[in-house]
Amino acid sequence: AMRRSRQGARTIACEMYKLQAAHASSAGVSARASSAMRGVRHARMASGVLNNSSGDRAHARCSARFGAGCSSSRSMVYSSLVRAGGKASDASVDAEARTYLEKLVITDFALVREQTVEFHPGLNVITGKSGSGKSVLLDAISQICGSPAREESIRSGASGAKLEATFRLATSALPAIYDVVNDQITALSTRSGGSVKPFAPPEGEESLLKITRELQYVDSNANAKRIRSVCRINGRVVPLKALKALGEILMDFNGQGAASTLADEGAQLALLDEWAGTKVLRQKFERLSSELASQFNKVKNAVELLPGEREELQELLEEYYAVDPAPGEDAALKAELRRLESSRVAVEMCGSVVGTIAGERGARGLLREAAHEVKGLLASAERRAENATVSGKDSEDDTTTEPEPGLDEASLQGLNDALELLYQAEQLAETAEESVGRYAEILASSPRRREEAQARLRELDRMFKTLHVRTADAAVEAAQAAQERLDAAEIGEEEREENVAELTRLRFAAADCAFQLAVARREAAGALRGAVTSALADLEMAGSRFDVTLSWTARDGASEDTNGNVLRIARASELGEDGALVYAVRPTGLDRATFLLAAGQNEPLRPMASIASGGEKARLMLALKMAPVMNDNVASEYAASTRAALAVGGISVFDEVDSGVGGRVGARIGHALRRLTSVGAQQVLCVTHLPQVAACGDNHLVVSKAPNPDADGRTCIDIAPLAARAERVEEISQMLGIGDVEGRDSAERLVDDAARAFA
């Protein structure tokens, strides 16, 4: 019945695709692709079932017919914007053309009791003293976009935490955003064999996107360390993966030390994809490659089981599901135990320190003894002084006698001073003891948690021996392979033929998607070279050169018939590769990207992994992020399309990405961030310690940490907007740290300079 349903949906999709493509034949490739995609989408909705074997098959045929414009709805939006508007202007883009975070409500999250934070569509600067909790705000934003929750995410004493984010979406970005969500729920419904109603924008509020994530302890008494999430998009429950996929499209996070990741080829490829606007296409290839590997195994394992093999596979699966390991769980537990052991050793060292200070023969006791002895010296001196006075009065001899040593006023005052210093030293030792004790409390871990982790590791080890594997990841793969082999043994001849046909379709779709990705990346790499080199000059690295190389990894002797992780690309020769070879498949495509930098006029180009200077890496990271808007001379056709792409979506988050650069280039960084919001039409959230950057903000938020007098007196984080000019000037003056009057004058100049620059 399900096969008939899928076939019916597929037939409807094909007919709609043909009809729409025929009607749009005179409107150009991109228009045909867009119209055909609408046909596919209507067919999928008409079928009442979202699954990978109906509308997505028509989607793949559409991709094969029309190319990249059909495979990536976001790319279609970008290219249509370029055609409509030509070169992007520097004027601000209105709200309908912006995607931005409007509001974030945080409840019982980390050190935040309850806060509502409102953001500006432009540049939002976030400042505050070190340790004030700025990273907590960014962590809340990260978790609303699907990052893993930690135990400390829930405020101590609370039963759970809640994050609510309101986004406004650019009208042109709506198809891409909801396609990402629907891809996730499609995959979920396909695995479960059920159906699910597709997501669509709320009627009358199409630009509104509300994401909610609730964090709860696994058990009701809040003693367990594991946390589960309940995620909702526009009120509907969705898997955490949907939030993560959506966050990858909505947000671009650049955390502390982001520049150090430039040595990683995976990070380099992700930055290139960001420039090329191929995130959606990359996610599509990741899905296709996963489906291809699964389908290859399904076809490969479509054989009769050997005698006793079924029972053996079922026992293996029973053992696996009884333990139910998570991917990477063993590595995470071992890392946690190492942290717990390190904390335990540190706590013991703290105990030794406290013992040295407050033990039976500790510093405090010795200081008290010393103080007692000094008091005795004072008392003895006072008695001797009294005796000397009495003896002087009783003596009838007029002979002058010398005063007894140690009884003069200066000597007695010295003893009093020594006593006072000993008292102070004892108080300081007591304070030191309390500080070390508090540190030990922070490090203290639950013995129960250590026992739980050790017990879980033993349980995993027993399962590993049964499955003949060494890691949780390998166990997951072994169970998946066993389940696929059992499933393959249940199918008939007709379904085997369908599986082979589906494998051929997926192989073709993956090869086509990989080629589109490779073409887009090579076009982007050419534009990126000049744009980044120009941006580096603006960041006081004139004479530096930047380059990008892209390559595929050939698998000699491999074949698509025997290996599900290789692809043959028919049009490989167009990219300088050998079409007769097969190439290794990665989740991100076939490409390996390498960034090269020559940090001076006569320096050779070298891979980023060999660049030692942190300042050079930081400025290159800034140049990569801001190249589209830092230099007006970047006017190539691809650069124009990139600027248009930036207008469709984006929220860039910079967590102290300006670290490693000095105040001399701070103003230029602030201006570049501001231009990302105008020319690039992005929303920018930037944590900074540079006053030159803070002065450029459209919206200024200050994060502080203090006890909450209205609640339980515990430390809370407060996030307050600075609306008045005087408040901003005062905060920037504090950031400058050069005195009240001089600091305020300098802050005034920074704010005025920024206002004139963006007037």
C-alpha positions in Angstrom: 0.0 0.0 0.0 2.8 2.4 0.8 4.5 1.5 -2.5 1.3 2.3 -4.4 1.0 5.6 -2.5 4.6 6.5 -3.3 4.1 5.6 -7.0 0.9 7.7 -7.1 2.6 10.7 -5.6 5.5 10.2 -8.0 3.2 10.1 -11.0 1.5 13.3 -9.9 4.8 15.0 -9.3 6.1 14.0 -12.7 3.0 15.3 -14.5 3.0 18.6 -12.6 6.7 18.9 -13.4 6.2 18.4 -17.1 3.2 20.7 -17.2 4.9 23.5 -15.3 8.2 23.1 -17.2 6.4 23.3 -20.6 4.5 26.4 -19.7 7.7 28.1 -18.5 9.9 27.1 -21.4 10.2 30.6 -22.8 11.1 32.2 -19.4 14.7 31.0 -19.1 16.4 28.2 -17.2 16.0 29.6 -13.7 12.3 30.4 -14.3 11.7 26.9 -15.6 13.4 25.5 -12.6 11.5 27.6 -10.2 8.1 26.7 -11.9 8.9 23.1 -12.0 9.9 23.1 -8.3 6.5 24.6 -7.5 4.9 21.7 -9.4 6.9 19.2 -7.4 6.0 21.0 -4.2 2.3 21.0 -5.1 2.5 17.3 -6.0 4.0 16.5 -2.7 1.3 18.3 -0.9 -1.4 16.6 -3.0 0.0 13.2 -2.2 -0.5 14.0 1.5 2.9 12.3 2.2 6.3 13.9 2.5 8.9 11.3 1.7 12.1 10.9 -0.2 10.7 8.6 -2.8 7.9 10.8 -4.2 8.4 14.5 -4.6 12.1 14.3 -4.1 12.5 12.0 -7.1 10.9 14.6 -9.2 13.2 17.2 -7.5 16.2 15.1 -8.6 14.9 14.9 -12.2 14.3 18.6 -12.1 17.9 19.1 -10.9 19.2 17.0 -13.8 17.2 19.0 -16.3 17.8 22.5 -15.1 21.0 22.4 -13.0 21.9 24.2 -9.8 19.0 26.6 -9.9 16.6 23.9 -9.1 18.6 22.0 -6.6 19.0 24.9 -4.2 16.0 27.1 -3.6 18.3 29.5 -1.8 20.6 29.7 -4.8 17.5 30.4 -7.0 16.7 33.3 -4.7 20.2 34.6 -4.9 20.5 34.4 -8.7 17.1 36.0 -9.2 18.0 38.9 -6.9 21.2 39.5 -8.9 19.3 39.5 -12.2 16.6 41.8 -10.8 18.9 44.3 -9.0 22.3 43.9 -10.6 25.0 45.2 -8.4 24.0 45.5 -4.8 23.7 49.0 -3.5 24.9 50.3 -0.1 21.4 51.4 0.9 19.7 49.7 3.8 17.4 46.9 2.9 13.9 47.1 4.2 12.5 44.6 6.7 10.9 42.3 4.0 14.4 41.6 2.6 16.0 40.9 6.0 16.2 37.8 8.1 17.0 38.7 11.7 16.5 37.7 15.3 13.9 40.0 16.8 13.5 38.9 20.4 14.9 36.2 22.8 13.2 35.3 26.1 15.4 33.4 28.5 14.1 31.6 31.6 16.1 29.8 34.2 19.0 29.3 31.8 22.5 29.1 33.4 22.8 32.3 35.5 19.8 34.0 33.9 16.6 33.9 35.9 14.3 35.7 33.5 15.3 38.1 30.7 13.7 39.4 27.5 16.3 40.7 25.0 15.3 42.7 22.0 17.6 43.0 19.0 18.0 45.5 16.2 18.0 44.3 12.6 21.4 45.9 12.2 24.6 45.8 14.3 24.1 44.8 17.9 27.2 45.2 20.0 27.4 43.3 23.3 29.8 44.6 25.9 30.6 44.0 29.6 33.4 43.2 31.9 35.3 39.9 31.6 33.3 37.2 33.3 30.1 39.2 33.3 28.2 36.5 31.3 28.3 37.6 27.7 29.0 34.0 26.6 25.8 32.9 28.4 23.7 35.1 26.0 25.5 33.7 23.0 25.1 30.1 24.4 21.4 30.7 24.6 21.3 31.8 21.0 23.4 28.8 20.0 21.1 26.3 21.8 18.0 27.8 20.2 19.7 26.8 17.0 20.3 23.2 18.0 23.7 23.1 19.8 24.0 20.5 22.6 22.6 21.3 26.0 24.9 20.9 29.1 24.1 20.3 32.7 24.9 23.9 33.6 22.4 25.1 31.0 19.7 24.7 33.7 19.8 27.3 36.5 20.7 25.7 39.8 17.6 24.9 41.7 15.3 25.1 38.7 13.5 22.1 37.3 14.1 23.2 33.7 15.0 26.0 31.4 13.2 27.6 28.5 14.4 29.6 25.5 12.0 31.4 23.1 13.3 33.1 20.0 11.3 35.2 17.5 12.8 35.6 14.1 11.7 37.7 11.1 12.4 36.1 7.8 13.1 37.7 4.4 10.2 37.0 2.1 12.6 35.6 -0.6 14.2 33.3 2.0 10.9 31.6 3.1 11.1 28.7 0.6 14.7 27.8 1.6 13.9 28.0 5.3 10.8 25.8 5.2 12.5 23.3 2.7 15.2 22.7 5.3 12.6 22.0 8.0 10.6 19.8 5.7 13.7 17.8 4.7 14.2 16.9 8.3 10.7 15.8 9.0 10.6 14.0 5.7 13.6 12.0 6.8 12.0 11.3 10.1 8.7 10.1 8.5 10.5 7.9 6.0 12.4 6.1 8.8 9.2 5.6 10.8 7.2 4.6 7.7 4.5 7.1 8.5 3.5 10.5 7.1 3.6 14.0 8.4 1.9 17.3 7.5 4.5 19.6 5.8 5.5 22.8 7.5 4.4 26.1 5.9 4.6 29.8 7.1 1.7 30.8 9.4 -1.1 32.4 7.5 -1.1 36.2 7.8 2.3 36.2 9.5 4.4 34.7 6.8 7.6 36.4 7.9 7.3 35.2 11.5 9.3 32.2 12.8 9.1 31.2 16.5 11.5 28.6 17.9 11.1 27.3 21.4 13.4 24.9 23.2 12.7 23.5 26.7 15.4 21.8 28.7 14.4 19.3 31.3 16.2 16.7 33.5 15.5 13.1 32.5 14.0 12.3 35.9 11.7 14.4 38.0 13.9 14.8 41.1 16.5 16.6 39.0 19.3 14.3 40.2 20.2 12.9 36.8 22.8 14.7 34.7 21.3 13.9 31.4 19.0 16.5 29.8 16.4 16.1 27.2 15.0 18.9 24.9 11.5 19.6 23.7 11.8 21.7 20.5 9.0 23.5 18.7 8.9 25.5 15.5 5.8 27.7 15.2 4.2 25.7 18.0 4.8 22.3 16.4 7.1 19.7 18.0 10.2 18.9 15.9 13.3 16.9 16.4 16.5 18.6 17.6 18.1 17.9 14.2 15.5 20.2 12.6 16.7 23.1 14.9 20.3 22.3 14.1 19.7 22.3 10.3 17.7 25.5 10.6 20.4 27.1 12.7 23.0 26.3 10.1 21.0 28.3 7.5 19.9 31.2 9.8 23.0 31.7 11.9 26.7 32.0 11.2 28.5 31.6 14.5 32.1 32.8 14.9 33.2 31.9 18.4 36.2 32.8 20.5 39.3 31.6 18.9 37.5 31.1 15.6 40.6 32.2 13.7 42.5 29.2 15.1 40.1 26.9 13.2 41.4 28.2 9.9 44.1 25.5 10.0 41.3 22.9 9.6 40.4 22.0 6.0 36.8 21.3 7.0 36.5 24.9 8.4 38.0 26.3 5.3 35.5 24.5 3.1 32.6 25.7 5.3 33.8 29.3 4.9 34.0 28.9 1.1 30.5 27.5 1.1 29.3 30.5 3.1 30.8 32.8 0.5 29.4 30.7 -2.4 25.9 30.6 -0.8 25.9 26.8 -1.1 24.9 25.8 2.4 21.5 24.4 1.2 23.2 22.6 -1.7 25.8 21.2 0.7 23.1 20.0 3.1 21.3 18.4 0.2 24.4 16.5 -0.8 25.0 15.4 2.7 21.4 13.9 2.7 21.9 12.3 -0.7 25.3 10.8 0.2 23.8 9.3 3.4 20.8 7.9 1.5 23.2 6.6 -1.2 25.3 4.7 1.3 22.2 3.2 2.9 20.7 2.2 -0.4 23.9 0.7 -1.5 24.0 -1.5 1.6 20.4 -2.4 1.0 21.1 -3.6 -2.5 24.4 -5.3 -1.5 22.8 -7.2 1.4 19.8 -8.4 -0.7 20.8 -12.0 -0.4 19.4 -15.1 1.3 20.5 -15.5 4.9 22.7 -18.4 5.9 21.3 -21.1 8.3 21.3 -19.6 11.8 22.3 -16.2 10.6 18.9 -14.7 11.3 19.0 -15.7 15.0 22.6 -14.4 15.3 21.6 -11.0 13.8 18.5 -10.8 16.0 20.6 -11.5 19.2 23.1 -8.9 18.1 20.3 -6.3 17.7 18.7 -7.3 21.1 22.0 -6.7 22.8 22.4 -3.4 21.0 19.0 -2.0 21.8 19.2 -3.2 25.4 22.2 -0.9 25.8 21.1 1.7 23.2 24.4 3.5 22.8 24.6 7.0 21.4 27.1 7.9 18.7 30.4 8.8 20.4 29.1 8.0 23.8 32.1 6.0 24.9 34.5 8.7 23.9 32.4 11.3 25.7 32.2 9.2 28.9 36.0 8.7 28.9 36.6 12.4 28.4 34.1 13.1 31.3 35.9 10.6 33.6 39.2 12.3 32.8 37.7 15.6 33.7 36.2 14.2 36.9 39.5 12.6 37.9 41.3 15.9 37.2 38.8 17.7 39.3 39.2 15.1 42.1 43.0 15.5 42.1 42.5 19.3 42.2 40.1 19.0 45.1 42.6 16.9 47.0 45.2 19.6 46.4 42.8 22.2 47.7 42.3 20.0 50.8 46.1 19.9 51.3 46.3 23.7 51.0 43.4 24.2 53.5 45.1 21.7 55.9 48.3 23.7 55.6 46.4 26.9 56.5 44.0 25.6 59.1 45.3 22.3 60.3 46.4 21.4 63.8 49.9 22.8 63.0 48.7 25.0 60.2 49.5 28.6 59.4 46.5 30.0 61.3 47.3 28.1 64.4 51.0 29.1 64.2 50.0 32.7 63.7 47.7 32.5 66.8 50.5 31.0 68.8 52.8 33.8 67.7 50.3 36.4 68.5 49.8 34.9 72.0 53.6 34.9 72.6 53.8 38.6 71.5 51.0 39.4 73.9 53.0 37.7 76.6 56.1 39.8 75.6 54.0 43.0 75.9 52.6 41.9 79.3 56.1 41.1 80.6 57.4 44.5 79.3 54.6 46.3 81.1 55.4 44.5 84.4 59.1 45.3 84.1 58.2 48.9 83.4 56.0 49.1 86.5 58.7 47.5 88.6 61.3 49.9 87.3 59.1 52.9 88.1 58.5 51.6 91.7 62.2 50.9 92.2 63.1 54.5 91.0 60.7 56.0 93.5 62.0 53.9 96.4 65.6 54.6 95.7 67.2 57.4 97.9 70.3 57.5 95.7 70.3 60.5 93.4 72.5 58.7 90.9 70.9 58.6 87.5 70.4 55.0 86.3 70.1 54.0 82.7 66.5 52.8 81.6 66.1 49.1 81.2 66.3 48.2 77.5 63.1 47.3 75.7 60.9 49.4 77.9 61.0 52.6 75.9 57.9 53.8 74.0 59.2 53.0 70.5 60.0 49.4 71.5 56.6 48.8 73.0 54.9 50.4 70.0 56.9 48.0 67.8 55.5 45.0 69.7 52.0 46.4 69.4 52.5 46.8 65.6 53.8 43.2 65.4 50.7 41.9 67.3 48.4 43.8 64.9 50.2 42.4 61.8 49.9 38.9 63.2 46.1 39.4 63.7 45.9 40.7 60.1 48.0 37.8 58.8 45.6 35.4 60.5 42.6 37.1 58.9 44.4 36.9 55.5 45.1 33.2 56.0 41.4 32.7 56.9 40.4 34.6 53.7 42.8 32.5 51.7 41.3 29.3 53.2 37.8 30.4 52.3 38.8 31.2 48.7 40.5 27.8 48.2 37.5 26.2 49.8 35.1 27.9 47.4 37.3 26.8 44.5 37.2 23.2 45.8 33.4 23.4 45.9 33.3 24.5 42.3 35.5 21.6 41.3 33.7 19.1 43.5 31.9 16.5 41.5 29.3 14.0 42.5 30.8 10.5 43.3 27.5 9.1 42.1 28.1 10.6 38.7 31.5 9.0 38.5 30.1 5.7 39.4 27.3 6.1 36.8 29.8 6.9 34.1 32.0 4.0 35.0 29.0 1.6 35.1 27.8 2.8 31.7 31.3 2.3 30.3 31.4 -1.3 31.6 28.0 -1.8 30.0 29.2 -0.5 26.7 32.4 -2.6 26.9 30.3 -5.8 27.3 28.2 -4.9 24.3 31.3 -4.1 22.3 32.6 -7.6 22.9 29.3 -9.1 21.8 29.2 -7.0 18.6 33.0 -7.4 18.0 33.6 -3.7 17.8 35.6 -1.2 19.8 33.6 2.0 19.8 30.0 3.3 20.1 30.2 4.6 16.5 31.2 1.2 15.2 28.4 -0.4 17.3 25.8 1.9 15.7 27.2 1.0 12.2 27.1 -2.7 13.1 23.5 -2.6 14.3 22.5 -0.6 11.3 24.2 -3.1 8.9 22.5 -6.0 10.8 19.1 -4.4 10.6 19.6 -3.6 6.9 20.6 -7.2 6.2 17.5 -8.5 8.1 15.3 -6.1 6.2 16.9 -7.0 2.9 16.1 -10.7 3.5 12.4 -9.8 3.8 11.9 -8.2 0.4 10.8 -9.9 -2.8 12.1 -9.8 -6.3 10.0 -6.9 -7.4 11.2 -4.7 -4.5 14.8 -5.8 -5.2 14.5 -4.3 -8.7 13.0 -1.2 -7.2 16.0 -0.9 -4.9 18.5 -1.2 -7.7 16.5 1.5 -9.6 16.5 3.7 -6.5 20.3 3.2 -6.1 20.8 4.3 -9.7 18.6 7.4 -9.2 20.4 8.3 -6.0 23.8 7.8 -7.6 22.8 10.1 -10.5 21.3 12.7 -8.1 24.4 12.7 -5.8 26.8 13.0 -8.8 24.8 15.9 -10.2 24.7 17.6 -6.9 28.4 17.1 -6.3 29.2 18.6 -9.7 27.0 21.6 -9.0 28.7 22.1 -5.7 32.2 21.8 -7.3 31.3 24.3 -10.0 29.9 26.8 -7.5 32.9 26.5 -5.2 35.4 27.0 -8.0 33.5 30.1 -9.2 33.5 31.4 -5.6 37.2 30.6 -5.1 38.1 32.8 -8.0 36.1 35.8 -6.6 37.3 35.1 -3.1 41.0 35.4 -3.9 40.7 39.0 -5.0 38.1 40.0 -2.5 40.1 38.7 0.5 43.3 40.2 -0.7 41.6 43.6 -1.0 40.1 43.2 2.5 43.4 42.3 4.0 44.8 45.6 2.7 42.0 47.4 4.5 43.1 45.6 7.7 46.7 46.8 7.4 48.1 43.7 5.7 48.9 45.4 2.4 51.0 43.3 0.1 49.5 40.0 1.4 48.1 37.5 -1.0 45.4 34.9 -0.6 44.6 31.8 -2.6 42.2 28.8 -2.6 42.9 25.4 -4.1 40.3 22.7 -4.6 40.9 19.1 -5.4 39.2 15.7 -5.5 40.5 12.4 -4.1 40.6 9.6 -6.7 40.2 6.0 -5.6 42.3 3.9 -7.9 40.9 0.4 -8.5 37.6 1.2 -6.8 34.2 0.8 -8.5 30.7 2.1 -7.9 29.5 -1.5 -8.1 31.5 -2.6 -5.0 31.9 0.6 -3.1 29.1 2.8 -1.9 31.4 5.7 -1.0 32.7 6.6 -4.4 31.2 8.4 -7.4 32.0 8.7 -11.1 31.3 12.3 -12.4 30.5 12.3 -16.1 31.5 15.9 -16.5 34.6 15.8 -14.4 36.8 16.8 -17.3 35.1 20.3 -17.3 36.7 20.8 -13.9 40.1 19.4 -14.8 39.5 16.0 -13.3 39.5 12.6 -14.9 36.1 11.4 -15.9 37.3 7.8 -16.1 38.1 7.7 -12.4 35.9 7.4 -9.3 36.3 9.8 -6.4 35.9 9.6 -2.7 32.6 10.8 -1.3 32.6 13.0 1.8 29.4 14.4 3.5 30.4 17.8 2.3 30.9 16.8 -1.4 34.0 15.7 -3.3 36.1 18.8 -2.7 39.0 19.3 -0.4 39.7 23.0 0.1 43.0 24.5 1.1 43.5 28.2 2.0 46.9 29.7 1.3 48.3 32.9 2.6 51.4 35.0 1.8 51.7 37.4 4.7 54.1 39.8 3.0 55.0 41.2 -0.4 57.8 38.7 -1.2 56.5 35.8 1.0 55.5 32.5 -0.6 52.0 31.2 -0.4 51.7 28.8 2.5 48.9 26.6 3.9 47.0 28.2 6.9 48.2 25.3 9.1 51.7 26.7 8.9 50.8 30.3 9.7 52.0 30.9 13.3 50.9 34.5 13.9 47.6 34.7 15.8 47.1 38.3 14.6 47.4 37.3 11.0 44.9 34.5 11.4 42.5 36.8 13.2 42.7 39.4 10.4 42.3 36.7 7.7 39.2 35.5 9.5 37.8 39.0 9.5 38.7 39.5 5.9 36.9 36.3 4.9 33.8 37.3 6.7 33.8 40.9 5.6 35.3 40.7 2.1 32.0 41.3 0.3 31.5 44.7 1.9 34.9 46.0 2.9 36.1 47.2 -0.5 34.0 48.9 -3.2 36.4 47.7 -5.9 35.1 44.2 -5.6 32.8 44.4 -8.5 33.1 41.2 -10.4 29.9 39.5 -11.4 30.3 36.8 -8.8 30.9 39.4 -6.1 27.7 41.0 -7.1 25.8 37.7 -6.7 27.5 37.2 -3.3 26.2 40.6 -2.1 22.8 39.7 -3.3 23.0 36.4 -1.5 23.9 38.2 1.7 20.8 40.1 1.5 18.6 37.0 1.8 19.5 35.6 5.0 21.7 36.0 7.6 22.5 36.5 11.2 26.3 36.7 11.8 27.4 36.2 15.4 31.0 37.3 16.4 32.2 36.4 19.8 35.3 38.5 20.3 36.4 37.7 16.8 38.4 41.0 17.0 40.7 39.5 19.6 44.3 39.4 18.4 44.0 42.8 16.6 44.7 46.2 18.2 42.7 49.3 18.6 44.4 50.8 15.5 42.3 48.7 13.2 39.3 48.6 15.6 37.4 51.4 13.8 37.8 49.7 10.4 36.5 46.5 11.9 33.5 48.3 13.3 32.8 50.0 10.0 33.1 46.7 8.2 30.6 45.1 10.6 28.2 48.0 10.1 28.5 47.6 6.4 27.6 43.9 6.7 24.3 45.2 8.0 23.8 47.7 5.2 25.4 46.5 2.0 25.2 42.9 3.1 21.8 43.3 4.7 22.8 41.0 7.6 22.0 41.2 11.2 25.2 41.2 13.3 25.6 40.3 17.0 29.0 41.1 18.1 30.6 40.6 21.5 33.6 43.0 21.7 36.1 44.6 24.0 37.1 47.2 21.5 35.5 50.6 22.1 36.0 51.5 18.4 33.7 48.6 17.5 31.2 49.3 20.2 30.8 52.9 19.0 29.6 51.6 15.6 26.6 49.7 16.9 22.9 50.4 16.0 22.0 48.7 19.3 24.2 48.5 22.4 23.6 45.7 25.1 25.6 45.6 28.3 25.9 42.4 30.3 26.5 42.5 34.0 26.5 40.0 36.9 25.2 40.7 40.4 23.1 39.2 43.2 19.4 39.4 42.5 17.8 41.2 45.5 14.2 40.4 44.3 14.8 36.7 44.1 16.9 34.3 46.1 20.0 36.6 46.4 22.0 34.3 44.1 24.2 35.7 41.3 22.2 36.6 38.2 23.1 38.0 34.8 21.4 41.1 33.6 21.3 42.1 29.9 20.3 45.8 29.5 20.0 48.0 26.4 21.7 51.4 26.4 19.2 53.6 24.6 20.5 57.0 25.7 23.6 58.5 24.2 24.9 59.4 27.6 24.7 55.7 28.7 26.6 54.6 25.6 29.3 57.2 26.0 29.8 56.2 29.7 30.1 52.5 28.8 32.6 53.2 25.9 34.5 55.5 28.3 34.8 52.6 30.8 36.0 50.3 27.9 38.7 52.9 27.1 39.9 52.9 30.7 41.7 56.2 30.5 40.1 58.3 33.2 36.7 59.9 33.6 37.0 63.2 31.8 39.5 62.2 29.1 37.7 58.9 28.7 34.3 60.5 28.1 35.8 63.0 25.7 37.4 60.2 23.7 34.1 58.2 23.8 32.2 61.2 22.5 34.6 61.4 19.6 34.3 57.7 18.8 30.5 57.9 18.8 30.4 61.1 16.7 32.9 59.7 14.2 30.8 56.6 13.8 27.6 58.6 13.4 29.2 60.8 10.7 30.6 57.7 8.9 27.1 56.1 8.6 25.0 59.3 8.2 
